[in-house]
Amino acid sequence: MTTQQIDAAKAEAFAGQVVGILNGGMLSLMLGIGHRTGLFDKMAELSPSTSEEIAKAAGLNERYVREWLGAMVTGRIVEYDPTSGAYSLPPEHAAMITRAAGPNNLCTLAEFFPSMAAVQDGIVRSFQQGGGVPYSEYANFQTLMAALSADISDATLIEVTLPLAPGLVERLEAGIDVADLGCGSGHAINLMAKAYPKSRFVGYDFSEEGVAAGRKEAQELGLSNATFEAQDIAELGGRDQFDLITVFDAIHDQAKPRQVLQNISNLLRPDGVFLCVDVQASSHLHENMEHPLGPMLYSISTMHCMTVSLALNGEGLGTVWGEQKARELMNDAGFTSIDVKQVEGDIFNNYYIARKG
């Protein structure tokens, strides 16, 4: 057995890195609590205030608020004046962690961590035995995804995302047939149906809960051009039925992504458009070293996206399937024209505009 020489400076730097990871992991839970309780939103409205004043304004227990503030101050998220005992949330921070920030609110991502941590035992078993953790084991995941997607869709779908495909908005205004696959709670479908009343929209998702939420929202909005069906999108049959098919961050979760993409190709009319929004990354690990969300994306994949696919004996593409693999699978499904675009401010997604030859 060889004894390796230890670089003391490197060891010390790595220890500091691990300490930062541990602090960050716990702070992510505190960010989620600040979001769920409305503390960040309330503090953004207040002048510098004591823990008692903050707790009263938020309608919360002061002792818990005070301890949470301890984490926020030492985590350099909230500022503290020891002379007056007042806490304040800098406006630069509020712009990233309050509901007023819309899709820029990074706290919405922190909400997912407890859900994933709850299935850690199942993930460990999957490491040891193979298989995966089914979607049904993730508490509140549908609700969390719906909230995150709604923030993004409300801010960008109609004004930014759909215009990325040349001529698409004009076709929607004139009236075309549109399907959203893996529609979740159906909010994107309802936004489009409201914006383009001459077009016809259908959302497909295997979740009964999701399609029920979509139907309810459509009814509340008085939409007669939006319908929803509970359906495994890998089993969708038919040909030449739609002029536009959208998929928002769902292909990489599929047990049978190749079949889903082939179904999309079959269902699109010859001049149809496939708009696929999915994670912006490379398929090659070394090219993701500088990705600002790299560690989080691979972790989310391990703890959710990859494992829910493997639980169904699926391909297990994972969150970071990447642009190269996406192009390969789309090409195999018959999409010969693929344009990849980005939206300013969205470091999370690529926007694929694909057409058949």
C-alpha positions as CSV (number, residue, x, y, z in Angstrom):
1,M,0.0,0.0,0.0
2,T,1.5,3.3,-1.1
3,T,1.4,6.3,1.2
4,Q,0.4,9.5,-0.7
5,Q,1.8,12.8,0.2
6,I,-1.0,15.2,1.4
7,D,-1.0,18.7,0.2
8,A,-2.0,20.5,3.4
9,A,-3.2,23.6,1.6
10,K,-5.4,21.6,-0.8
11,A,-6.9,19.6,2.1
12,E,-7.6,22.8,4.1
13,A,-9.3,24.4,1.1
14,F,-11.4,21.3,0.5
15,A,-12.5,21.2,4.1
16,G,-13.6,24.8,3.7
17,Q,-15.5,23.8,0.6
18,V,-17.3,21.0,2.4
19,V,-18.2,23.3,5.3
20,G,-19.7,25.7,2.8
21,I,-21.7,22.9,1.3
22,L,-23.1,21.8,4.7
23,N,-24.0,25.4,5.5
24,G,-25.6,25.9,2.1
25,G,-27.6,22.7,2.5
26,M,-29.1,23.8,5.7
27,L,-29.7,27.3,4.5
28,S,-31.7,25.9,1.5
29,L,-34.2,24.5,4.1
30,M,-34.3,27.9,5.8
31,L,-34.9,29.6,2.4
32,G,-37.8,27.3,1.8
33,I,-39.3,28.2,5.2
34,G,-38.8,31.9,4.5
35,H,-40.7,31.4,1.2
36,R,-43.6,29.3,2.6
37,T,-44.2,31.4,5.6
38,G,-44.1,34.7,3.6
39,L,-41.3,36.0,5.8
40,F,-39.2,37.3,2.9
41,D,-42.2,38.9,1.3
42,K,-43.1,40.7,4.6
43,M,-39.5,41.8,5.3
44,A,-39.3,43.3,1.9
45,E,-42.1,45.6,2.8
46,L,-40.8,46.5,6.3
47,S,-38.2,49.1,7.4
48,P,-35.5,47.6,9.6
49,S,-37.4,45.8,12.4
50,T,-36.9,43.7,15.5
51,S,-37.8,40.0,15.6
52,E,-40.9,40.8,17.6
53,E,-42.0,43.4,14.9
54,I,-41.3,41.0,12.1
55,A,-43.1,38.1,13.8
56,K,-46.2,40.3,14.5
57,A,-46.3,41.7,10.9
58,A,-46.1,38.1,9.5
59,G,-48.5,36.6,12.1
60,L,-45.8,34.1,13.2
61,N,-44.3,32.8,16.5
62,E,-41.5,35.2,17.5
63,R,-39.2,32.5,18.9
64,Y,-39.1,30.6,15.7
65,V,-38.7,33.8,13.7
66,R,-35.8,34.9,15.8
67,E,-33.9,31.6,15.4
68,W,-34.6,31.6,11.6
69,L,-33.2,35.2,11.5
70,G,-30.0,33.9,13.1
71,A,-29.6,31.5,10.2
72,M,-30.4,34.3,7.7
73,V,-27.9,36.8,9.3
74,T,-25.0,34.3,9.6
75,G,-25.8,33.1,6.1
76,R,-25.4,36.7,4.8
77,I,-29.0,36.8,3.5
78,V,-30.5,39.3,6.0
79,E,-28.6,42.2,7.6
80,Y,-28.6,42.9,11.3
81,D,-27.8,46.0,13.4
82,P,-26.7,44.8,16.9
83,T,-27.2,48.2,18.4
84,S,-30.9,48.5,17.6
85,G,-31.6,44.8,17.3
86,A,-33.2,45.4,13.9
87,Y,-33.1,43.1,10.9
88,S,-33.5,44.1,7.2
89,L,-33.7,42.4,3.9
90,P,-31.6,44.3,1.3
91,P,-33.6,45.2,-1.8
92,E,-30.9,43.5,-4.0
93,H,-31.6,40.2,-2.1
94,A,-35.4,40.7,-2.1
95,A,-35.3,40.9,-5.9
96,M,-34.1,37.2,-5.9
97,I,-36.1,35.6,-3.1
98,T,-39.6,37.2,-2.9
99,R,-42.7,36.4,-4.8
100,A,-42.6,39.9,-6.4
101,A,-39.5,38.6,-8.3
102,G,-41.8,36.2,-10.3
103,P,-39.7,33.6,-12.2
104,N,-36.5,35.1,-10.8
105,N,-37.6,34.0,-7.3
106,L,-34.9,31.4,-6.5
107,C,-36.7,30.3,-3.3
108,T,-39.2,28.3,-5.4
109,L,-36.3,25.8,-6.1
110,A,-35.6,25.5,-2.4
111,E,-39.1,24.1,-1.9
112,F,-38.1,20.9,-3.8
113,F,-35.4,19.9,-1.4
114,P,-37.5,18.5,1.4
115,S,-39.6,16.5,-1.1
116,M,-36.4,14.9,-2.4
117,A,-34.8,14.4,1.0
118,A,-38.0,12.4,2.0
119,V,-37.2,9.7,-0.6
120,Q,-33.5,9.4,0.3
121,D,-33.9,5.9,1.7
122,G,-35.5,4.8,-1.5
123,I,-32.7,6.3,-3.5
124,V,-30.1,4.5,-1.4
125,R,-31.9,1.2,-2.0
126,S,-31.9,1.9,-5.7
127,F,-28.1,2.5,-5.6
128,Q,-27.8,-1.0,-3.9
129,Q,-30.5,-2.9,-5.8
130,G,-31.2,-1.0,-9.0
131,G,-34.7,0.2,-10.1
132,G,-35.9,3.6,-8.9
133,V,-38.3,5.6,-6.8
134,P,-41.8,6.1,-8.4
135,Y,-43.3,9.5,-8.9
136,S,-46.0,8.7,-6.4
137,E,-43.5,8.8,-3.5
138,Y,-42.8,12.5,-3.9
139,A,-45.1,14.5,-1.6
140,N,-46.5,17.7,-3.1
141,F,-44.2,17.4,-6.2
142,Q,-47.1,18.1,-8.6
143,T,-48.1,21.2,-6.7
144,L,-44.5,22.5,-6.5
145,M,-43.9,22.0,-10.2
146,A,-47.2,23.7,-11.0
147,A,-46.2,26.8,-9.0
148,L,-42.7,26.9,-10.6
149,S,-44.0,26.4,-14.1
150,A,-46.8,29.0,-13.6
151,D,-44.3,31.7,-12.6
152,I,-42.2,31.1,-15.8
153,S,-45.2,30.7,-18.1
154,D,-47.0,33.8,-16.8
155,A,-43.8,35.9,-17.4
156,T,-42.6,34.5,-20.7
157,L,-44.9,32.0,-22.6
158,I,-47.0,34.4,-24.7
159,E,-44.7,37.3,-25.1
160,V,-41.3,35.6,-25.4
161,T,-41.4,31.8,-25.9
162,L,-44.0,31.3,-28.6
163,P,-42.6,34.1,-30.8
164,L,-39.3,32.2,-30.9
165,A,-40.8,30.1,-33.7
166,P,-41.1,32.3,-36.9
167,G,-44.7,32.7,-38.0
168,L,-46.2,30.7,-35.1
169,V,-48.0,33.5,-33.4
170,E,-49.8,34.4,-36.6
171,R,-50.9,30.8,-37.1
172,L,-52.2,30.7,-33.5
173,E,-54.1,33.9,-34.0
174,A,-55.7,32.4,-37.2
175,G,-56.6,29.1,-35.5
176,I,-54.6,25.8,-35.3
177,D,-54.6,22.6,-33.3
178,V,-52.3,22.5,-30.4
179,A,-51.3,19.7,-27.9
180,D,-49.2,20.0,-24.8
181,L,-47.7,16.7,-23.7
182,G,-46.9,16.2,-20.0
183,C,-49.0,19.2,-19.3
184,G,-49.0,18.9,-15.5
185,S,-51.6,21.2,-14.1
186,G,-52.4,22.5,-17.5
187,H,-51.6,26.2,-16.8
188,A,-49.6,26.7,-20.0
189,I,-52.5,25.3,-22.1
190,N,-55.0,27.6,-20.5
191,L,-52.7,30.6,-21.0
192,M,-52.4,29.8,-24.7
193,A,-56.1,29.1,-25.0
194,K,-57.0,32.4,-23.5
195,A,-54.5,34.3,-25.7
196,Y,-55.6,32.6,-28.9
197,P,-59.3,31.9,-28.8
198,K,-59.5,30.7,-32.5
199,S,-57.0,27.9,-31.8
200,R,-57.9,24.5,-30.2
201,F,-55.8,23.1,-27.3
202,V,-55.5,19.8,-25.6
203,G,-53.3,18.8,-22.7
204,Y,-52.2,15.2,-22.0
205,D,-50.7,14.0,-18.7
206,F,-50.7,10.7,-16.9
207,S,-51.6,12.4,-13.6
208,E,-55.3,12.5,-12.9
209,E,-54.6,15.2,-10.3
210,G,-52.9,17.4,-12.9
211,V,-55.5,17.2,-15.6
212,A,-58.3,17.8,-13.0
213,A,-56.5,21.0,-12.0
214,G,-56.3,22.0,-15.7
215,R,-60.0,21.4,-16.3
216,K,-60.9,23.4,-13.2
217,E,-58.8,26.4,-14.2
218,A,-60.2,26.2,-17.8
219,Q,-63.7,26.2,-16.4
220,E,-62.9,29.2,-14.1
221,L,-61.5,31.1,-17.0
222,G,-64.5,30.3,-19.2
223,L,-62.4,28.6,-21.8
224,S,-64.2,26.5,-24.4
225,N,-61.1,25.8,-26.5
226,A,-59.1,23.9,-23.9
227,T,-59.5,20.2,-23.0
228,F,-57.5,17.7,-20.9
229,E,-57.0,14.0,-21.0
230,A,-55.3,11.6,-18.6
231,Q,-53.0,9.7,-20.9
232,D,-49.5,8.1,-20.9
233,I,-47.9,10.1,-23.7
234,A,-45.8,7.1,-24.6
235,E,-49.0,5.4,-25.7
236,L,-50.4,8.2,-27.8
237,G,-51.4,7.0,-31.3
238,G,-52.6,8.8,-34.4
239,R,-51.0,10.8,-37.2
240,D,-51.2,14.4,-38.6
241,Q,-53.5,15.7,-35.9
242,F,-51.7,18.8,-34.6
243,D,-50.0,22.0,-36.0
244,L,-48.1,22.7,-32.8
245,I,-47.0,20.3,-30.0
246,T,-45.3,21.7,-26.9
247,V,-43.4,19.9,-24.1
248,F,-42.1,21.8,-21.1
249,D,-39.3,20.2,-19.2
250,A,-40.8,16.7,-19.5
251,I,-38.9,14.7,-22.1
252,H,-36.0,13.9,-19.8
253,D,-38.4,12.4,-17.2
254,Q,-39.9,9.9,-19.6
255,A,-39.5,6.1,-19.2
256,K,-39.7,5.9,-23.0
257,P,-38.4,9.2,-24.4
258,R,-37.7,7.9,-27.9
259,Q,-41.2,6.6,-28.2
260,V,-42.6,9.9,-26.9
261,L,-40.6,11.8,-29.5
262,Q,-41.7,9.4,-32.3
263,N,-45.3,9.9,-31.2
264,I,-44.8,13.7,-31.4
265,S,-43.4,13.3,-34.9
266,N,-46.3,11.1,-36.0
267,L,-48.9,13.5,-34.5
268,L,-47.5,16.6,-36.1
269,R,-48.8,17.6,-39.5
270,P,-46.2,18.1,-42.2
271,D,-45.8,21.8,-41.6
272,G,-46.1,21.4,-37.8
273,V,-43.9,22.8,-35.1
274,F,-42.5,21.0,-32.1
275,L,-41.6,23.4,-29.3
276,C,-39.6,21.6,-26.6
277,V,-38.3,23.5,-23.6
278,D,-35.8,21.4,-21.6
279,V,-32.7,21.8,-19.4
280,Q,-29.9,23.8,-20.9
281,A,-26.7,21.7,-20.5
282,S,-24.2,19.7,-22.4
283,S,-24.4,15.9,-22.7
284,H,-20.7,15.8,-21.8
285,L,-19.8,16.1,-18.1
286,H,-16.6,18.1,-18.6
287,E,-18.5,20.7,-20.6
288,N,-20.8,21.4,-17.6
289,M,-18.0,22.2,-15.1
290,E,-18.8,25.9,-15.3
291,H,-22.6,25.5,-15.5
292,P,-24.0,27.8,-12.7
293,L,-26.5,25.1,-11.7
294,G,-24.4,22.0,-12.5
295,P,-24.3,20.3,-9.1
296,M,-28.0,21.0,-8.5
297,L,-29.0,19.6,-11.9
298,Y,-27.1,16.3,-11.4
299,S,-28.4,16.0,-7.9
300,I,-32.0,16.6,-9.0
301,S,-31.5,14.0,-11.6
302,T,-30.3,11.4,-9.1
303,M,-33.0,12.3,-6.6
304,H,-35.9,12.6,-9.0
305,C,-35.8,12.8,-12.9
306,M,-33.6,9.8,-13.5
307,T,-35.0,7.6,-10.8
308,V,-38.7,8.1,-11.7
309,S,-37.9,6.8,-15.2
310,L,-35.9,3.9,-13.9
311,A,-38.7,3.0,-11.5
312,L,-40.7,2.2,-14.7
313,N,-37.8,0.2,-16.2
314,G,-37.3,3.2,-18.3
315,E,-34.2,4.7,-20.1
316,G,-33.3,7.0,-17.2
317,L,-32.1,9.9,-19.4
318,G,-31.8,12.2,-16.4
319,T,-32.0,15.9,-16.1
320,V,-28.7,16.6,-17.7
321,W,-29.3,14.6,-20.9
322,G,-28.0,17.7,-22.7
323,E,-28.3,19.3,-26.1
324,Q,-26.3,16.7,-28.0
325,K,-28.4,13.8,-26.8
326,A,-31.6,15.9,-27.4
327,R,-30.6,16.6,-31.0
328,E,-29.8,12.9,-31.5
329,L,-33.1,11.6,-30.2
330,M,-35.1,14.3,-32.1
331,N,-33.2,13.4,-35.3
332,D,-34.0,9.8,-34.8
333,A,-37.7,10.7,-34.5
334,G,-37.6,12.5,-37.9
335,F,-36.9,16.1,-36.9
336,T,-34.4,17.2,-39.4
337,S,-34.6,21.0,-38.7
338,I,-33.8,21.8,-35.1
339,D,-33.1,25.4,-33.9
340,V,-31.9,25.9,-30.3
341,K,-32.5,29.2,-28.7
342,Q,-32.2,30.8,-25.2
343,V,-34.3,33.3,-23.4
344,E,-32.6,36.1,-21.6
345,G,-32.6,35.6,-17.8
346,D,-33.4,31.9,-18.1
347,I,-30.2,30.0,-17.3
348,F,-32.2,26.8,-16.8
349,N,-33.6,25.9,-20.2
350,N,-32.9,25.5,-23.9
351,Y,-35.8,26.2,-26.3
352,Y,-35.8,23.7,-29.2
353,I,-37.8,24.7,-32.3
354,A,-38.0,21.5,-34.3
355,R,-39.6,20.6,-37.7
356,K,-39.8,17.5,-39.8
357,G,-38.0,17.4,-43.2
